[in-house]
Amino acid sequence: MEQLIRVIARALVDHPEDVQIQVKEDARGLVYELSVHPDDVGKVIGKQGRIAKALRTVVSSASVKERKRVIVDIVSE
């Protein structure tokens, strides 16, 4: 799952070397915190959050096999 998020995020940004993902587990489920270069935050979120929503949809569809709730949070540094 982490690799899927990393591949998608690196394709979207201008600074792919700054893409970092931290995995945490809390009461909500498995949380992937995606952090990117400050200049690339808008590219990952997209207009009206469309790209972020699409990313979350793909990840939640892929997480059906894990049988855990997966959440993608976009964090700016």
C-alpha positions in Angstrom: 0.0 0.0 0.0 2.8 2.4 0.9 4.5 1.7 -2.4 1.2 2.4 -4.3 0.9 5.8 -2.6 4.6 6.6 -3.2 4.3 5.8 -7.0 1.2 7.9 -7.5 2.6 10.8 -5.5 5.9 10.9 -7.2 4.2 11.0 -10.6 2.3 14.1 -9.5 5.0 16.3 -8.0 8.0 18.3 -9.3 10.2 17.2 -6.4 9.7 13.4 -6.2 12.7 13.0 -3.9 10.9 14.9 -1.2 7.9 12.4 -1.1 7.8 10.8 2.4 5.2 8.4 3.9 4.8 7.6 7.5 2.6 4.8 8.6 0.7 4.9 11.9 -2.1 2.9 13.4 -4.7 4.5 15.6 -8.4 4.2 16.5 -9.4 5.2 12.9 -7.4 2.5 11.3 -4.1 2.4 9.4 -3.1 6.0 8.6 -0.6 6.9 5.9 0.8 10.4 6.3 2.0 11.7 2.9 4.3 14.7 3.1 5.6 16.4 0.0 7.7 19.5 -0.8 5.8 22.7 0.1 5.6 23.8 -3.5 3.9 20.5 -4.5 1.1 20.4 -1.9 -1.3 22.0 -4.3 -0.5 19.4 -7.0 -1.2 16.5 -4.7 -4.5 18.1 -3.4 -5.7 19.4 -6.8 -8.5 21.7 -7.6 -11.2 21.4 -5.0 -9.4 18.3 -3.7 -10.1 16.2 -6.7 -6.7 14.6 -6.9 -6.6 13.9 -3.2 -10.0 12.3 -3.3 -9.0 10.1 -6.3 -5.9 9.1 -4.5 -7.9 8.1 -1.4 -10.4 6.2 -3.6 -7.6 4.2 -5.2 -6.0 3.4 -1.9 -9.3 2.4 -0.2 -10.1 0.2 -3.1 -6.7 -1.5 -2.9 -7.0 -1.9 0.8 -10.1 -4.2 0.6 -7.7 -7.2 0.8 -6.2 -6.0 4.1 -9.6 -5.8 5.8 -8.5 -2.7 7.6 -9.6 0.9 7.2 -6.9 2.9 5.4 -6.7 6.6 5.6 -4.4 8.9 3.6 -3.5 12.2 5.2 -1.6 14.9 3.3 0.7 16.8 5.6 2.6 19.9 4.6 6.1 20.3 6.0 
